[in-house]
Amino acid sequence: MNAPFDTASAIGPDATVQPAPDHQVAVIGLGYIGLPTAAVLASYGWNVCGIDVSEKVVETVNAGGVHIEEKDLDRLVHEAIESEKLTASLEVPTAHFYMIAVPTPLTSENTPDISYVESAARAIAPKILPGACIIVESTSPVGTTERVGQIIAEMRPDLKVPVYGSQQAGDIALAYCPERVLPGKIVRELVQNDRVIGGVTPACATRAAALYKSFVEGDCLTTNCRVAETVKLTENSFRDVNIAFANELSVIADDLGVDVWDVIKLANRHPRVNILQPGPGVGGHCIAVDPWFLVASAPKVARLIRTAREVNDFKATYTERRIRGLVDAMPGKVALLGLAFKPDIDDFRESPALEIALDLARTRGQRIMVVEPFAKELPKGFAGTGAELVSLDHALATAEVVVVLVDHTAFKHLTPADFAGKLVYDTRGMLKR
Ligand SMILES: NC(=O)c1ccc[n+]([C@@H]2O[C@H](COP(=O)([O-])OP(=O)(O)OC[C@H]3O[C@@H](n4cnc5c(N)ncnc54)[C@H](O)[C@@H]3O)[C@@H](O)[C@H]2O)c1
């Protein structure tokens, strides 16, 4: 397949950044972040080429469709393809701006795997013209943007690549701009949120900020790339540490035989205390992952952040142990309410509720009923366990033990009276709120 931007015009450092017919943005990685970003940019008049290694993704997008569920995304992609402002390709084209939005998973040792970012950098390097601006958006350990610069410098000795800490002008710009959108509101938040844009040099930050200013209504705040990388990791580490406090408190309260929900409600009446709500652990692909990137960036000193991760992981083990105690105390059916990693979404990635339900299904399958309004069928792991997906009414009519794992809105009308005569474990405090 031919890349669509083979005729990219010469770019030059003084190129205007207002969308112009010959100005092109290549977005590398068309997932939850890259595809909405590409479509939003196209809706603001940029010529956008979305690149993905998956043929299926490229075909779907070129047909005006989407392969992920996100509010308003299907309409936006369809319009962008119709207007020919967006196209998708397997090949990286020559472009004015490159945005890297590929995965940055954790390894089994809880260290960051930046190989996808490195491979995106290798794919971009041969195509770069002087004046191009490369922006990393993937959540990354500190130093990743400089690593991208290093790869480009090795592959393109003809280009002067900017270096962190040096004031020397480069032939290209290199920056980091993290994404902090909320799944379900990505299209809106891409435009409305403030952005932190960290350049390898101040000139790089200015150049990258110009792209964001063309479509972001929030503030575009410039800094250096190391600060910007740390900001992203700090945001989710802050959340994780605060949730860990609530989760540890819930275990302490159990040990002391006091009601954690009462403790939190009353402690929060202090004008400067705001304790979060405990739960069955922390899930999702951000809060449960990003703190490890910060730990990996400063392993000898990031002690609290590491411990918070461990506390939150332990809370899932602890919750399962408590549920097993209830399950073994009664012979009948067990209803587990919710599998998602947080309320009112259909995302089960890294979900402690899902892990707990799967573990119970593997050993007590015939007795396990799952209620999950966001699932049409049970995820594959449940196959052959005997566990079944049932309606809330059926679960309440037949279960002896009920566990609230996720406080979906669809469960919030329930009151203690609905659970009369059953053993109940409410991991989210839904019935107290
Ligand atoms: N999803 C979120 O809510 C969210 C929020 C903030 C930050 N992030 C971060 O953004 C980054 C992307 O996350 P995502 O959720 O969009 O991932 P995703 O898995 O939904 O999509 C990534 C896409 O990149 C493609 N890809 C992988 N390697 C590639 C390569 N070398 N070249 C081109 N395409 C390639 C994959 O095929 C996939 O389609 C990650 O670092 C993530 O941590 C995600």
The ligand as an ORCA input file, in Angstrom:
! r2SCAN-3c Opt
* xyz 0 1
  N      -6.553      4.188     26.618
  C      -6.469      5.174     27.505
  O      -7.447      5.547     28.137
  C      -5.157      5.895     27.727
  C      -5.146      7.072     28.488
  C      -3.958      7.761     28.652
  C      -2.791      7.253     28.087
  N      -2.805      6.088     27.373
  C      -1.551      5.626     26.779
  O      -1.587      5.811     25.368
  C      -0.832      4.790     24.710
  C      -1.717      4.084     23.710
  O      -2.766      3.455     24.422
  P      -4.087      2.918     23.703
  O      -5.058      2.634     24.792
  O      -4.476      3.823     22.584
  O      -3.527      1.539     23.105
  P      -4.298      0.536     22.148
  O      -3.790     -0.803     22.454
  O      -5.770      0.815     22.180
  O      -3.808      0.955     20.670
  C      -2.489      0.943     20.252
  C      -2.462      0.721     18.735
  O      -1.117      0.813     18.321
  C      -0.873     -0.153     17.307
  N       0.571     -0.357     17.210
  C       1.387     -1.085     18.027
  N       2.663     -0.961     17.623
  C       2.656     -0.135     16.556
  C       3.681      0.383     15.699
  N       4.958      0.110     15.905
  N       3.304      1.182     14.687
  C       2.009      1.493     14.471
  N       0.999      1.028     15.248
  C       1.337      0.234     16.281
  C      -1.685     -1.344     17.763
  O      -1.958     -2.223     16.687
  C      -2.946     -0.659     18.313
  O      -3.944     -0.515     17.326
  C      -0.314      3.878     25.827
  O       0.961      4.285     26.199
  C      -1.291      4.142     26.967
  O      -0.708      3.865     28.227
  C      -3.967      5.413     27.166
*
